[in-house]
Amino acid sequence: MSQEIDEIIKRIQAYKGVMGVIIINNDGIPLKSTLDNTTTVHYASQIHSLAAKARSVIKEIDSGNDLRCIRIRSKKHEILVAPDQEYAMIVIQKDVN
């Protein structure tokens, strides 16, 4: 399984503008990352909190629904979050516009 995850991360890293990929567990603890430790921990804690809040909002609106993806764009970066039952993948890329 770990080899499959490494292959997926390599494929994502190959896309133009991708700065880093982080895999976190449901507690927000980074399990794998292509970024330095300080940056990884910072993104993991902030995104974990945001994803939990977003999931809560979706459940509040429709209890039969669940969060599938979050896309955040700023002037400098775009952050994509793909939460799952046990893990979440965070992809940080440079904003190309």
ROSE-4610 file (N, C-alpha, C; in Angstrom, 1 decimal, always signed):
// ROSE-4610
residu = [M/M/M/S/S/S/Q/Q/Q/E/E/E/I/I/I/D/D/D/E/E/E/I/I/I/I/I/I/K/K/K/R/R/R/I/I/I/Q/Q/Q/A/A/A/Y/Y/Y/K/K/K/G/G/G/V/V/V/M/M/M/G/G/G/V/V/V/I/I/I/I/I/I/I/I/I/N/N/N/N/N/N/D/D/D/G/G/G/I/I/I/P/P/P/L/L/L/K/K/K/S/S/S/T/T/T/L/L/L/D/D/D/N/N/N/T/T/T/T/T/T/T/T/T/V/V/V/H/H/H/Y/Y/Y/A/A/A/S/S/S/Q/Q/Q/I/I/I/H/H/H/S/S/S/L/L/L/A/A/A/A/A/A/K/K/K/A/A/A/R/R/R/S/S/S/V/V/V/I/I/I/K/K/K/E/E/E/I/I/I/D/D/D/S/S/S/G/G/G/N/N/N/D/D/D/L/L/L/R/R/R/C/C/C/I/I/I/R/R/R/I/I/I/R/R/R/S/S/S/K/K/K/K/K/K/H/H/H/E/E/E/I/I/I/L/L/L/V/V/V/A/A/A/P/P/P/D/D/D/Q/Q/Q/E/E/E/Y/Y/Y/A/A/A/M/M/M/I/I/I/V/V/V/I/I/I/Q/Q/Q/K/K/K/D/D/D/V/V/V/N/N/N]
num = [1/1/1/2/2/2/3/3/3/4/4/4/5/5/5/6/6/6/7/7/7/8/8/8/9/9/9/10/10/10/11/11/11/12/12/12/13/13/13/14/14/14/15/15/15/16/16/16/17/17/17/18/18/18/19/19/19/20/20/20/21/21/21/22/22/22/23/23/23/24/24/24/25/25/25/26/26/26/27/27/27/28/28/28/29/29/29/30/30/30/31/31/31/32/32/32/33/33/33/34/34/34/35/35/35/36/36/36/37/37/37/38/38/38/39/39/39/40/40/40/41/41/41/42/42/42/43/43/43/44/44/44/45/45/45/46/46/46/47/47/47/48/48/48/49/49/49/50/50/50/51/51/51/52/52/52/53/53/53/54/54/54/55/55/55/56/56/56/57/57/57/58/58/58/59/59/59/60/60/60/61/61/61/62/62/62/63/63/63/64/64/64/65/65/65/66/66/66/67/67/67/68/68/68/69/69/69/70/70/70/71/71/71/72/72/72/73/73/73/74/74/74/75/75/75/76/76/76/77/77/77/78/78/78/79/79/79/80/80/80/81/81/81/82/82/82/83/83/83/84/84/84/85/85/85/86/86/86/87/87/87/88/88/88/89/89/89/90/90/90/91/91/91/92/92/92/93/93/93/94/94/94/95/95/95/96/96/96/97/97/97]
x = [+0.8/+0.0/+0.9/+1.9/+2.8/+3.4/+3.8/+4.4/+3.4/+2.1/+1.1/+0.9/+0.9/+0.8/+2.0/+3.2/+4.4/+4.3/+3.8/+3.6/+2.6/+1.5/+0.5/+1.1/+1.9/+2.5/+3.5/+4.3/+5.2/+4.5/+3.3/+2.6/+2.0/+1.5/+1.0/+2.1/+3.3/+4.4/+4.9/+4.6/+5.1/+4.3/+3.1/+2.3/+2.9/+2.8/+3.4/+2.8/+3.7/+3.3/+3.0/+3.1/+2.9/+4.1/+3.8/+4.9/+5.0/+3.9/+4.0/+2.8/+2.9/+1.8/+1.9/+0.8/+0.8/-0.3/-0.1/-1.1/-1.2/-2.5/-2.7/-3.7/-3.7/-4.8/-5.9/-6.9/-8.1/-7.8/-6.7/-6.3/-5.5/-5.2/-4.4/-3.0/-2.5/-1.1/-0.6/+0.5/+1.1/+1.7/+1.3/+1.9/+3.0/+2.8/+3.7/+3.7/+4.9/+4.9/+6.1/+6.0/+7.1/+7.7/+7.2/+7.6/+8.5/+9.1/+9.9/+9.0/+9.5/+8.7/+7.9/+8.5/+7.8/+6.6/+6.8/+5.7/+4.6/+5.0/+4.1/+3.2/+3.7/+3.0/+2.0/+2.5/+1.7/+0.5/+0.7/-0.4/-1.4/-0.8/-1.6/-2.6/-2.1/-3.0/-4.1/-3.7/-4.7/-5.7/-5.2/-6.2/-7.1/-6.5/-7.3/-8.5/-8.2/-9.3/-10.3/-9.8/-10.7/-11.6/-11.0/-11.8/-12.8/-12.5/-13.5/-14.6/-14.4/-15.4/-16.3/-15.6/-16.3/-17.2/-16.7/-17.5/-18.7/-18.5/-19.6/-20.7/-20.3/-21.2/-22.0/-21.4/-22.1/-23.1/-22.7/-23.6/-24.8/-24.5/-25.6/-26.6/-26.1/-27.0/-27.8/-27.1/-27.8/-27.1/-27.8/-27.2/-26.8/-27.4/-27.0/-25.9/-25.3/-24.2/-22.9/-21.8/-20.4/-19.5/-18.5/-17.5/-16.6/-16.3/-15.5/-14.2/-14.3/-13.1/-13.2/-12.1/-12.0/-11.0/-11.3/-10.4/-10.3/-9.1/-8.8/-7.8/-8.2/-7.3/-7.0/-5.7/-5.3/-4.5/-3.9/-3.1/-1.9/-1.3/+0.0/-0.2/-1.2/-1.3/-2.7/-2.7/-4.0/-3.8/-4.7/-4.7/-5.9/-5.6/-6.6/-6.6/-7.8/-7.9/-8.9/-8.5/-9.3/-9.5/-10.5/-10.6/-11.3/-11.0/-11.6/-12.0/-12.4/-12.8/-11.7/-10.5/-9.4/-8.2/-8.1/-7.0/-7.5/-6.6/-6.8/-5.6/-5.7/-4.6/-4.6/-3.5/-3.4/-2.4/-2.8/-1.9/-1.8/-0.5/-0.3/+0.4/-0.2/+0.5/+0.5/+1.4/+1.6/+0.4/-0.2/-1.3/-0.7/-1.1/-0.5/-1.1/-2.1/-2.7/-2.1]
y = [-1.2/+0.0/+1.3/+1.3/+2.4/+2.7/+1.7/+1.9/+2.5/+2.2/+2.8/+4.2/+4.6/+6.0/+6.8/+6.2/+6.9/+7.2/+6.2/+6.4/+7.5/+7.5/+8.6/+10.0/+10.0/+11.3/+11.7/+10.8/+11.1/+11.7/+11.0/+11.5/+12.9/+13.2/+14.5/+15.5/+15.2/+16.1/+16.5/+15.6/+15.8/+16.9/+17.2/+18.3/+19.6/+20.4/+21.8/+22.6/+23.2/+24.2/+23.5/+22.2/+21.6/+21.8/+22.4/+22.7/+21.6/+20.9/+19.8/+19.1/+17.9/+17.0/+16.5/+16.5/+16.1/+15.1/+14.0/+13.0/+13.1/+13.4/+13.5/+12.4/+12.1/+11.2/+12.0/+11.3/+12.0/+13.0/+12.8/+13.6/+14.8/+14.9/+16.0/+15.8/+14.6/+14.3/+13.9/+14.6/+14.3/+12.9/+12.1/+10.7/+10.7/+11.5/+11.6/+13.0/+13.5/+14.8/+15.0/+15.9/+16.3/+17.6/+18.2/+19.5/+19.3/+20.4/+20.4/+20.2/+19.8/+19.5/+20.7/+21.8/+23.0/+23.4/+23.4/+23.7/+22.7/+21.4/+20.3/+20.4/+20.6/+20.7/+21.9/+23.0/+24.2/+24.0/+23.5/+23.2/+22.2/+21.1/+20.0/+20.5/+21.2/+21.7/+22.6/+23.6/+24.5/+23.9/+23.1/+22.4/+21.4/+20.7/+19.7/+20.5/+21.6/+22.4/+22.9/+23.4/+23.9/+22.8/+21.6/+20.5/+20.0/+20.0/+19.6/+20.5/+21.8/+22.8/+22.7/+22.5/+22.4/+21.1/+20.0/+18.8/+19.0/+19.7/+20.0/+20.8/+21.8/+22.7/+21.9/+21.0/+20.1/+19.2/+18.6/+17.7/+18.5/+19.8/+20.6/+20.9/+21.2/+21.5/+20.3/+19.2/+17.9/+16.8/+16.2/+15.1/+13.9/+13.7/+12.6/+12.8/+14.0/+14.4/+14.4/+14.4/+14.5/+15.3/+15.8/+16.6/+15.7/+16.1/+15.4/+16.1/+17.4/+18.2/+19.6/+20.2/+21.6/+22.2/+23.4/+24.1/+25.5/+25.9/+27.2/+27.9/+29.1/+29.9/+31.2/+31.5/+32.8/+33.5/+34.6/+35.3/+34.5/+33.8/+33.1/+31.6/+31.0/+29.5/+29.0/+27.7/+27.0/+25.8/+25.5/+24.3/+23.5/+22.2/+21.2/+20.2/+20.0/+19.0/+17.9/+16.7/+15.6/+14.7/+15.0/+14.2/+12.9/+11.9/+10.6/+10.2/+9.0/+8.5/+8.5/+8.0/+7.9/+8.9/+9.4/+10.2/+11.4/+12.3/+13.5/+13.8/+14.1/+14.5/+16.0/+16.7/+18.1/+18.4/+19.1/+19.4/+21.0/+21.4/+22.9/+23.2/+24.1/+24.5/+26.0/+26.4/+27.8/+28.2/+29.4/+29.9/+30.3/+29.7/+30.0/+31.3/+31.9/+33.1/+34.3]
z = [+0.0/+0.0/+0.0/+0.8/+0.9/-0.5/-1.2/-2.5/-3.5/-3.4/-4.2/-3.9/-2.6/-2.2/-2.7/-2.6/-3.1/-4.6/-5.4/-6.8/-7.1/-6.4/-6.5/-6.3/-5.2/-4.8/-5.9/-6.4/-7.5/-8.8/-9.1/-10.3/-10.0/-8.8/-8.6/-8.6/-8.0/-8.0/-9.4/-10.3/-11.7/-12.4/-11.9/-12.5/-12.4/-13.4/-13.4/-12.2/-11.5/-10.4/-9.1/-9.0/-7.7/-6.8/-5.6/-4.7/-3.6/-3.3/-2.3/-2.1/-1.6/-1.3/+0.2/+0.9/+2.3/+2.4/+3.1/+3.5/+5.0/+5.5/+7.0/+7.4/+8.7/+9.1/+9.7/+10.3/+10.8/+11.9/+12.6/+13.7/+13.2/+11.9/+11.4/+11.5/+11.8/+11.9/+10.5/+10.1/+8.8/+8.8/+7.7/+7.6/+6.5/+5.4/+4.4/+3.9/+3.4/+2.9/+2.0/+1.0/+0.2/+0.6/+1.6/+2.1/+3.4/+3.8/+5.0/+6.2/+7.3/+8.5/+9.0/+9.1/+9.7/+8.8/+7.5/+6.5/+6.6/+6.6/+6.7/+7.9/+9.0/+10.3/+10.2/+9.7/+9.6/+8.7/+7.5/+6.6/+7.2/+7.7/+8.2/+9.3/+10.2/+11.3/+10.8/+10.0/+9.5/+8.5/+7.6/+6.7/+7.4/+8.4/+9.1/+9.8/+10.4/+11.1/+10.0/+8.9/+7.9/+7.3/+7.0/+6.5/+7.5/+8.7/+9.8/+9.8/+9.7/+9.7/+8.4/+7.3/+6.0/+6.0/+6.5/+6.6/+7.5/+8.6/+9.5/+8.8/+8.1/+7.3/+6.3/+5.6/+4.6/+5.3/+6.4/+7.2/+7.7/+8.2/+8.7/+7.6/+6.4/+5.3/+4.9/+4.8/+4.3/+5.0/+6.0/+6.8/+6.0/+4.8/+4.0/+3.0/+3.1/+2.2/+2.9/+2.2/+2.8/+1.9/+2.5/+1.8/+1.0/-0.3/-1.2/-1.6/-1.7/-2.1/-1.7/-1.3/-1.0/-2.0/-2.6/-3.4/-3.0/-2.6/-2.1/-3.0/-3.5/-4.3/-3.6/-3.6/-3.1/-4.2/-4.0/-5.0/-5.4/-4.5/-4.7/-4.9/-4.2/-4.2/-4.4/-4.7/-4.8/-3.9/-3.0/-2.2/-2.5/-2.8/-3.0/-1.9/-1.3/-0.2/-0.6/-0.5/-0.8/+0.5/+1.3/+2.5/+2.3/+3.1/+3.0/+4.4/+4.6/+5.9/+6.9/+6.5/+7.4/+7.2/+5.9/+5.5/+4.7/+4.5/+3.6/+2.9/+1.6/+0.8/+0.6/+0.8/+0.6/-0.5/-1.6/-2.7/-2.7/-2.6/-2.7/-4.0/-4.8/-6.0/-6.2/-7.0/-7.3/-8.2/-7.9/-8.8/-10.1/-11.2/-12.5/-13.1/-12.6/-13.2/-12.6]
